[in-house]
Amino acid sequence: QVQLVQSGGGLVQAGGSLRLSCAASGRSSFSSYAMGWLRQAPGKEREPVAAINWSSGRTYYAESVKGRFTISRDNAKNTVYLQMNSLKPEDTAVYYCAARYGSTNSAGLRYDYWGQGTQVTVSS
């Protein structure tokens, strides 16, 4: 069973930065997986933020975060990161790490495994 454990949420002022981490386990390799970050703000639907194909490192971003957020992975640590810069109050949400078997070609919503979620709050 794939398990995803998140860390790195918190409170930051607008314009600041945070880095979220997602440690994956349960497989000898994640080379056949796509990983993603999604978020859900109060009163809103869950929305995709970013995705990465583990083997190739190719990345995809929602338009709202392009140029500000960066998704990456560390092969040795089986860990996926979301570096968030120039944060805005509208970025406030619970952020989820997710994984699915197979590659992706977009920052989407279809995943097989989910992390526990972590709160990111951006104050103005």
Secondary structure, 3 states (H helix, E strand, C coil): CCEEEEECCEEEECCCCEEEEEEEECCCCCCCEEEEEEEECCCCCCEEEEEEECCCCCEEECCCCCCCEEEEEECCCCEEEEEECCCCHHHCEEEEEEEEECCCCCCCCCCCEECCCEEEEEEC
